Amino acid sequence: MPSLAPSTSPKPRLWIFAAWLGAFYLAWLFLVVVRGYWPVAQAHWPIAVAMAFGSYFAGSTPMGGGTVGFPVLVLLFDGPASLGRDFGFAVQSIGMTSASIFIIARRQAVAWPMLRWAMFGSLIGTPLGLLFVAPFVSGLVVKVLFAVIWASFAVMTIVKLREMASLEGMTDLSLRFHRVSGLLVGLLGGAFAAALTGVGIDMIIYAVLVTMVRTDLKVAVPTSVILMAFTSLVGIATRNLQGTLNAEVFGHWIAAAPVVALGAPFGAFVVDKVGRSLTLMVVAVLCLGQFVWTITEEWGNLGVRGLAVAVGGVLLLNLVFHVLYTAGLRLKADATRPAEVPAPAREALVA
């Protein structure tokens, strides 16, 4: 199967990433030194420690840094679910954006045919979800939804890891398929996952790419990182325009931002060298652990019925993944050139 990258790889443009880092750290130093926010950053040091780990996974897997930030703030520090979501948007706007710039500067292969439409869908779906869905969903439901989404990802990863890790290339599918799939991912993932939990849309596009399009993880993961970065920027901009952003978000952000600005791209770099299987398995175990943690913390509100609903949600999502996987096998079998990337898509894979 041919490589996803062209025979002569474009020269990396790492000066773009270096310029971004320089601009960010100058802005951060201005805030903590000139504007006097250093005591605020010091007071929120625990979240910076947590995000040192979270940012690595954010850059190396299809899960945003908010996947760590959310349970730390909501379950460990007993904050509201809205704080976990808003902090996820804020910190990913730096960490995931930093990783995205690094990915693009290195000219890594990205599934642009689907990604650009997913970004367009997220641009619509995320604000709509924040305005018309999130206000009517209780904090308990958001916590359980978060736990269910990532436990489902964990189960899919454990069951299919060996097969996913062996994927090369991607199935030859029409640009119309990428357009429709990407748009649905952006609209639904933005409105019903990211708008509620601050994460999740990255996992959705990753799942579609690896199950239906049979995409190499070296392409699927960077694609998910860029979509989460874009969605986070849309999310935090929308929350600021709403004027209801939790006041604690800034304190946590200014402490964690300088960590994630390097941590996420570091994860993207390391995992590209050592492979993703071990990292994905560690993430899967952590995701199952947070599911147990959530159920234990909220047992008084959930009980046996709530546990049954949560487990049912995990099973239902994995049924969806299985349907997508089965459809992907059929698409691959029906494709005229299943081992090749269609020409328009191949040209658009590298940033």
KAJO-V95684 format. One record per pair of residues at least 12 apart in sequence whose ideal C-beta (glycine too) atoms are under 7 Angstrom apart, sorted by sequence separation. I is the first residue (numbers start at 1). J is the second residue. D is the distance in whole Angstrom. If there is no record, write none. Layout:
i=I j=J d=D
i=I j=J d=D
This chain:
i=189 j=201 d=3
i=295 j=307 d=6
i=54 j=67 d=7
i=51 j=65 d=6
i=54 j=68 d=3
i=70 j=84 d=4
i=73 j=87 d=6
i=206 j=220 d=5
i=209 j=223 d=6
i=53 j=68 d=6
i=54 j=69 d=6
i=69 j=84 d=7
i=189 j=204 d=4
i=206 j=221 d=7
i=295 j=310 d=6
i=185 j=201 d=7
i=51 j=68 d=7
i=50 j=68 d=6
i=51 j=69 d=6
i=69 j=87 d=5
i=70 j=88 d=6
i=205 j=223 d=6
i=206 j=224 d=4
i=50 j=69 d=7
i=69 j=88 d=5
i=185 j=204 d=5
i=205 j=224 d=5
i=185 j=205 d=5
i=66 j=87 d=7
i=47 j=69 d=7
i=50 j=72 d=5
i=66 j=88 d=2
i=69 j=91 d=6
i=202 j=224 d=4
i=205 j=227 d=5
i=185 j=208 d=6
i=202 j=225 d=7
i=64 j=88 d=6
i=47 j=72 d=7
i=66 j=91 d=7
i=202 j=227 d=6
i=65 j=91 d=5
i=66 j=92 d=6
i=201 j=227 d=6
i=202 j=228 d=4
i=65 j=92 d=5
i=181 j=208 d=6
i=201 j=228 d=6
i=64 j=92 d=5
i=199 j=228 d=7
i=65 j=95 d=5
i=201 j=231 d=5
i=65 j=96 d=7
i=64 j=96 d=6
i=58 j=92 d=7
i=58 j=95 d=5
i=194 j=231 d=5
i=198 j=235 d=7
i=58 j=96 d=6
i=51 j=91 d=6
i=55 j=95 d=5
i=59 j=99 d=4
i=173 j=213 d=6
i=58 j=99 d=7
i=190 j=231 d=6
i=194 j=235 d=6
i=171 j=213 d=5
i=167 j=210 d=7
i=170 j=213 d=5
i=171 j=214 d=5
i=225 j=268 d=7
i=149 j=193 d=6
i=170 j=214 d=6
i=170 j=215 d=4
i=164 j=210 d=5
i=170 j=216 d=7
i=167 j=214 d=6
i=169 j=216 d=6
i=149 j=197 d=7
i=167 j=215 d=6
i=168 j=216 d=5
i=167 j=216 d=5
i=170 j=219 d=7
i=153 j=203 d=5
i=167 j=217 d=7
i=145 j=196 d=6
i=146 j=197 d=4
i=149 j=200 d=5
i=156 j=207 d=7
i=145 j=197 d=6
i=165 j=217 d=6
i=164 j=217 d=6
i=142 j=196 d=5
i=149 j=203 d=7
i=218 j=272 d=7
i=142 j=197 d=6
i=221 j=276 d=7
i=81 j=139 d=4
i=133 j=191 d=6
i=80 j=139 d=6
i=133 j=192 d=7
i=137 j=196 d=6
i=217 j=276 d=5
i=81 j=142 d=4
i=117 j=178 d=7
i=121 j=182 d=7
i=125 j=186 d=6
i=129 j=190 d=6
i=134 j=195 d=5
i=81 j=143 d=6
i=113 j=175 d=6
i=117 j=179 d=5
i=121 j=183 d=4
i=125 j=187 d=4
i=129 j=191 d=3
i=133 j=195 d=6
i=134 j=196 d=6
i=120 j=183 d=7
i=121 j=184 d=7
i=124 j=187 d=6
i=125 j=188 d=7
i=128 j=191 d=5
i=129 j=192 d=6
i=133 j=196 d=7
i=114 j=178 d=4
i=118 j=182 d=4
i=121 j=185 d=6
i=122 j=186 d=4
i=125 j=189 d=7
i=126 j=190 d=4
i=113 j=178 d=4
i=117 j=182 d=3
i=121 j=186 d=2
i=125 j=190 d=3
i=126 j=191 d=7
i=130 j=195 d=5
i=116 j=182 d=7
i=117 j=183 d=5
i=120 j=186 d=6
i=121 j=187 d=4
i=125 j=191 d=4
i=129 j=195 d=3
i=114 j=181 d=6
i=115 j=182 d=7
i=118 j=185 d=5
i=119 j=186 d=6
i=122 j=189 d=7
i=129 j=196 d=7
i=114 j=182 d=4
i=118 j=186 d=4
i=122 j=190 d=4
i=126 j=194 d=5
i=74 j=143 d=6
i=117 j=186 d=7
i=121 j=190 d=6
i=126 j=195 d=6
i=24 j=94 d=7
i=70 j=146 d=6
i=20 j=98 d=7
i=122 j=201 d=6
i=20 j=101 d=5
i=67 j=150 d=6
i=17 j=101 d=5
i=16 j=101 d=6
i=17 j=102 d=5
i=118 j=205 d=5
i=17 j=105 d=4
i=16 j=105 d=4
i=14 j=105 d=5
i=114 j=205 d=7
i=13 j=105 d=5
i=14 j=106 d=7
i=12 j=105 d=6
i=12 j=106 d=5
i=12 j=107 d=6
i=114 j=209 d=7
i=10 j=107 d=5
i=9 j=107 d=7
i=111 j=209 d=6
i=5 j=109 d=5
i=111 j=215 d=6
i=4 j=109 d=4
i=122 j=227 d=7
i=126 j=231 d=6
i=130 j=235 d=7
i=127 j=234 d=7
i=111 j=219 d=5
i=115 j=223 d=5
i=119 j=227 d=6
i=122 j=230 d=6
i=126 j=234 d=5
i=130 j=238 d=5
i=89 j=198 d=5
i=109 j=218 d=7
i=110 j=219 d=7
i=118 j=227 d=5
i=122 j=231 d=5
i=126 j=235 d=5
i=130 j=239 d=7
i=88 j=198 d=3
i=109 j=219 d=5
i=211 j=321 d=6
i=85 j=196 d=7
i=88 j=199 d=6
i=115 j=226 d=6
i=119 j=230 d=5
i=123 j=234 d=6
i=127 j=238 d=5
i=165 j=276 d=7
i=85 j=197 d=6
i=110 j=222 d=5
i=111 j=223 d=4
i=115 j=227 d=6
i=122 j=234 d=6
i=126 j=238 d=7
i=165 j=277 d=5
i=212 j=324 d=5
i=85 j=198 d=4
i=110 j=223 d=5
i=211 j=324 d=4
i=84 j=198 d=6
i=108 j=222 d=5
i=207 j=321 d=6
i=211 j=325 d=4
i=214 j=328 d=6
i=212 j=327 d=6
i=213 j=328 d=7
i=110 j=226 d=6
i=161 j=277 d=6
i=208 j=324 d=7
i=212 j=328 d=4
i=207 j=324 d=7
i=211 j=328 d=5
i=214 j=332 d=6
i=103 j=222 d=5
i=161 j=280 d=6
i=212 j=331 d=6
i=161 j=281 d=6
i=103 j=225 d=6
i=103 j=226 d=7
i=157 j=280 d=5
i=100 j=225 d=6
i=99 j=225 d=5
i=100 j=226 d=5
i=158 j=284 d=5
i=70 j=197 d=6
i=157 j=284 d=4
i=70 j=198 d=6
i=70 j=199 d=7
i=96 j=225 d=6
i=100 j=229 d=4
i=154 j=284 d=4
i=219 j=349 d=7
i=66 j=198 d=4
i=67 j=199 d=5
i=96 j=228 d=5
i=97 j=229 d=5
i=66 j=199 d=4
i=96 j=229 d=4
i=154 j=287 d=4
i=153 j=287 d=6
i=154 j=288 d=5
i=64 j=199 d=4
i=63 j=199 d=7
i=92 j=228 d=6
i=96 j=232 d=6
i=97 j=233 d=7
i=151 j=287 d=6
i=92 j=229 d=7
i=150 j=287 d=4
i=151 j=288 d=6
i=64 j=202 d=6
i=63 j=202 d=7
i=93 j=232 d=5
i=62 j=202 d=5
i=63 j=203 d=6
i=92 j=232 d=4
i=93 j=233 d=5
i=150 j=290 d=6
i=151 j=291 d=4
i=62 j=203 d=5
i=89 j=232 d=5
i=93 j=236 d=5
i=147 j=290 d=6
i=62 j=206 d=3
i=147 j=291 d=5
i=89 j=235 d=4
i=90 j=236 d=5
i=89 j=236 d=4
i=147 j=294 d=4
i=89 j=239 d=7
i=144 j=294 d=7
i=143 j=294 d=6
i=86 j=239 d=6
i=143 j=298 d=6
i=140 j=298 d=6
i=173 j=331 d=6
i=62 j=221 d=6
i=86 j=245 d=6
i=90 j=249 d=5
i=155 j=314 d=6
i=61 j=221 d=6
i=86 j=246 d=5
i=171 j=331 d=6
i=140 j=301 d=6
i=171 j=332 d=5
i=62 j=224 d=4
i=87 j=249 d=5
i=91 j=253 d=6
i=148 j=310 d=6
i=152 j=314 d=5
i=156 j=318 d=6
i=173 j=335 d=7
i=83 j=246 d=5
i=86 j=249 d=5
i=90 j=253 d=4
i=94 j=257 d=5
i=98 j=261 d=5
i=102 j=265 d=4
i=147 j=310 d=7
i=151 j=314 d=5
i=155 j=318 d=5
i=172 j=335 d=4
i=64 j=228 d=5
i=82 j=246 d=6
i=171 j=335 d=5
i=172 j=336 d=6
i=4 j=169 d=6
i=83 j=248 d=6
i=87 j=252 d=5
i=91 j=256 d=5
i=95 j=260 d=3
i=99 j=264 d=4
i=103 j=268 d=6
i=148 j=313 d=4
i=152 j=317 d=4
i=156 j=321 d=5
i=172 j=337 d=5
i=59 j=225 d=6
i=83 j=249 d=7
i=87 j=253 d=7
i=91 j=257 d=7
i=94 j=260 d=6
i=95 j=261 d=7
i=98 j=264 d=5
i=99 j=265 d=5
i=102 j=268 d=6
i=144 j=310 d=5
i=148 j=314 d=6
i=152 j=318 d=6
i=172 j=338 d=6
i=1 j=168 d=5
i=2 j=169 d=7
i=94 j=261 d=5
i=98 j=265 d=5
i=171 j=338 d=6
i=178 j=345 d=7
i=1 j=169 d=4
i=95 j=263 d=6
i=96 j=264 d=6
i=172 j=340 d=5
i=91 j=260 d=6
i=95 j=264 d=4
i=99 j=268 d=5
i=148 j=317 d=7
i=172 j=341 d=7
i=175 j=344 d=6
i=169 j=339 d=6
i=172 j=342 d=5
i=175 j=345 d=7
i=170 j=341 d=6
i=169 j=341 d=6
i=65 j=260 d=6
i=65 j=264 d=7
i=55 j=259 d=6
i=47 j=252 d=5
i=51 j=256 d=4
i=55 j=260 d=4
i=59 j=264 d=4
i=58 j=264 d=5
i=59 j=265 d=6
i=44 j=251 d=5
i=48 j=255 d=4
i=52 j=259 d=5
i=56 j=263 d=5
i=59 j=266 d=7
i=60 j=267 d=4
i=43 j=251 d=7
i=44 j=252 d=5
i=47 j=255 d=6
i=48 j=256 d=5
i=51 j=259 d=5
i=55 j=263 d=3
i=59 j=267 d=3
i=60 j=268 d=6
i=47 j=256 d=5
i=51 j=260 d=5
i=55 j=264 d=5
i=58 j=267 d=7
i=59 j=268 d=4
i=45 j=255 d=6
i=56 j=266 d=6
i=57 j=267 d=6
i=60 j=270 d=7
i=40 j=251 d=5
i=44 j=255 d=4
i=48 j=259 d=5
i=52 j=263 d=6
i=56 j=267 d=4
i=60 j=271 d=4
i=4 j=216 d=6
i=51 j=263 d=7
i=55 j=267 d=7
i=41 j=254 d=5
i=40 j=254 d=6
i=41 j=255 d=5
i=4 j=219 d=6
i=60 j=276 d=7
i=37 j=254 d=6
i=61 j=279 d=6
i=75 j=293 d=6
i=60 j=279 d=5
i=61 j=280 d=6
i=71 j=290 d=5
i=75 j=294 d=6
i=63 j=283 d=6
i=32 j=254 d=7
i=61 j=283 d=5
i=71 j=293 d=7
i=75 j=297 d=5
i=31 j=254 d=6
i=57 j=283 d=6
i=28 j=257 d=6
i=28 j=258 d=6
i=113 j=345 d=5
i=25 j=258 d=7
i=113 j=348 d=6
i=112 j=348 d=4
i=24 j=261 d=5
i=112 j=349 d=6
i=111 j=349 d=7
i=110 j=349 d=6
i=21 j=261 d=6
i=109 j=349 d=5
i=109 j=350 d=5
i=110 j=351 d=6
i=107 j=350 d=5
i=108 j=351 d=7
i=107 j=351 d=6
i=104 j=351 d=4
i=4 j=341 d=6
i=1 j=339 d=4
i=2 j=340 d=6
i=10 j=350 d=6
i=6 j=350 d=7
i=4 j=349 d=5
i=5 j=350 d=6
